[in-house]
């Protein structure tokens, strides 16, 4: 029946119409894709030109000097290479301070993100009408960069690790709250319904019915955020928030004569980031896949 229908003139016209419609859709998609690509290129070029015009020095004029500063640092560090082990030991307490800032801010941010995620997840929220409020609150926490929060807190509290810790914790709570909420939305609600039938409270339903399902992914995201927070705590040191970044800013601002200190700090920071990246990746794979990479 089908072959006979396709062999008729009406069937042939139907196939031609389908083919023509498909080709028209393909051409339209290519046209839209080309227009989007052109707009993207134009925005990139115009943005670069505006930034280059407003820059203190032209990008192309200074491009050939891009390797001068690293070369000076490496040359001085090589000349004073015998002092590098002692400098690494000298700046190790600053590294511990940076790791402590990242660890405490991750713990505080993860705890706050956990609560915010459960309060903003459909089907699990304690107050469903307030879900948009909690979600916008997390959006604000993610939208404000850590360095802006740290600068405000340094003005109020003074320099030190506390402003950095609070700033990173606020941003971490917003970021992890969003990711935790997406994981919780995929949780099975049958255990929650079973606990509700026994008269369990909202906290008991979350603790016994939801968290056991989502805990591996929650821990995985928290470990990933810990890696990011180590870098963030080092960066915030440049604005006076303490830690290894503060020592790096001082050594780089001093200029020639202390470049060996900058090299030692770079070695410490790079080694720490690589170490925790490998360690957290190993445990994340164990949690999510059941084996180590």
N, C-alpha and C positions, 0 to 999 in steps of 0.2 A: 504494500500500500504506500509506504513512504517513498520507495524508489519510483513508483509510478507518478506520485505527486511531484517529485523533484524533476521528473523528466518532462513535465508539461511546461508550456510557455509561462504560466503563472508562477510555477515553482522556480523557473530560471530567473524571472524578474525579481522574485523574493530574495534569492541568493545574491543577485546583483545589488539589490537595495541594501542588504545587510553588509555586503563588502564595501559599498560606497559609504555607508554610515560609519563603519569601522575606520576606514581610511580618513574620513573627515575628522573623527575624534582624535586619531593619531596626529594629524596635522595641527589640530587645534591645541593639543597638548604640547607639541613641539614649539608652537608659536608662543604659548604662555611660558614655557620653560626658558625659551630664548629671551623673552622680555624680562623675566625675573633675573636672569643672568646679567643682562645688560644693565638693569637698574642696580644690581649688586656691584658690578664693576664701576659704574659711574659714582656710586656712593663711596666706594673705597678710594677711588682716585681723587674725588673732590675733598674727602676727609683728610687724605694725606697731604694734599696741597695746602689746605687751610692750616693744618698742624705745622707743616714745614714753614709757612709764612710767619706764623706766630712764635716759632721756636727762636731761641736766642741766637742759634747758629744754624745754617742750612744743613739738612740731612746729608745731601750728596757731598757738600764741602767737607764735612767731618767724617764721612764714611771710612776714608783711608786711615783714620786715626783710631778706629774701633779697637784695635789690638794693642795700642800703646800702653794703656793702664794695666791690663793683665800681664803684659810683658814685663813692666817695671816691678809688679808685685812678685812675679815668679823669679825674676833675676835677683831681687834682694833676698827673697826667701831661700834661694839656692846658695847665695853667698853666706847666709847665716843659718844654713841647714843644721849645724850642730846645736843651735839653740832651740830648734823646733820641738823636740821632746819635752824640754822644760817649759816651753810656752803652752804646750798642750795640757800639761799638768796644772799650770797656773790658771788656765781658763776653764778647767773642768768643773769647778763649783758653779760658774755661770751657766754651763751646759745643764747641770743638775737643776738649776733654777728654771731654765727654759722648759725642761721636761716636766717639772712639777707644775708649772703654769698650765701646760697643755693637758696634763693628767687631771688636775683638779677641775679645770674648765670643762673638760670632756665629761667628767662624772656629773657635775652640776647641770650642764646642758642636756645630757642624756636623760637625767631624772626629770627635768622640766619638760623636755620633749616627749617623754613617755606619757606624762599626765596630759599634756596638750593634745597629743595624738588620739588618745582614747576619748577625750572630750570633743573632738572634732571629726570623729568617724561615724558615718551614717550606720545606723543599726546598733551602735554601741554607746553612743553619747549619753551622758547622764541627763543633759538638758538639750534635746534635739533642736529647739528653737535658737539656741546660742551657738550652733555649729558655725554659721558664717562669722560670728564675732571672733571665735577662737581662731578660725582660719585666717582672717584678716590680721589678727594680732601676730600670728606666726609669719605672715607675709612681711609685716613691718620689721620684725626681728631679723629676717633674712635680708631685707632690702638695704638696711643701714650697714655699711662696711664696718668691720671691726676697728679699723684705724680711726674712723670718725668717733665711734663710741669711746675709744681709748683716749683720744685727745680731749674730749669733754670731761672724762673722769679724771684725767691727769690734772686738768685745770681745777677740779674740785678737790680731789684727794691728794694731789701731788704725785711726783714720779715714783715708780716702784712696780712690783709685780701684781699688786692688787687690781689696779685699773685694767691691766692686760687680761687678768683672769676673768674679771667681770665682763669685759667686752667680748672676749672669745666665747664665754659661756652663753651670753645672750644670743650671739649669732648661731652658736651650735644648737641651742634649744629650738630656734626657728627652723634650721635646716633639718635636724633629726626629727622634729615633730612632723614635718611634711612627709619625710620618707617613712617614718613609723606609721603614720596614718594610712598611707597607701598599702603597706603590708597588712595592717589590721583589717582593711576593707575586704581582703581575700580570706579572712579567717572563717572557719566553719562555725555557724551560729547554733548548731544543735547542742553542744555542751552548755552554751549560755542559756538556751531555752530550758534545758534539763535542770540547771541550777536555779533558774527563776521559778520553776514549778515546786522547788523545795523551800522557797522563801528566802533565798540568798539575797544579800544586799548587792548594790551595784559594784562596790569594791571587791566583794567576794567573787562575783561573776567574772570580773576582769582578771583577777588574780588566779583563779582556778580554771576558768573556761577559755580565756583568750591568750594570756601570756605564755602558757606552755606551748601553744601553737606557733607563736611569732617570736619566741625568745632567740632561736638561732639567727634569724635575719636581723633582729634588733641588735644583737651583739656584733654581728658582722658589720652593720652600718656604723656602730659606735667605734669599732676598731679602725675603720676607714676614716672616720672623722678625727680620731686621735692622731693619725698621720698628718692630716691637714692642719690640725691645731699646733703641731710642733713647728711647722713652717710659719704659721701665723704668729706664734709667740716670738719666734726669732725676728720676724719683720717688725712687730710692734716695739721691739727693743730699740729700733731706730728713732722712735718718737719719745724715748725716755721711759719706757715701760719695764726696763730691767732685763736681765737675762743675757744670753749670748749676743743678741742683736745689739744691745747697748754697747757692749765691749767692741763689737765689730764696727759700729759707727764711729767710736772714738779713735780706733786705730786707723780707719780709712780717712777720717777728717784730718788727722795729724799729718798724713802725707808721707813722703820718703823718710826713712829712718825707723818707721814702725810697720812697714809692709810685711815684715816677717810675722808680726802679731796677727795681721789680717789673714795671712796664709794659714797660720795655725788654727785660727777660728774657723776658716773655711773647711779645713780638714776635719775638725770636730763636728761641724754642722753637717757636712756631707756624709760622714761616716754614720752619724746618728740617724739621719733620715733614711739612708739605705738599710741600716740595721732594723729599724722599726717597720719599714716598708716590707721587708722580707718576713719579719716575725708576724706582723698582723696579717699579711697575705696567707701565710701558712695556716694560721688559726681560723681565718675566714673561710678558707677552703674546707677545713675540717668541719666547721659548723654548718656550712651550706651544702657540701657535697659528701661529707663523711670520710674525706681522705685529705692528706697533705699534698701540696703541689710538689 
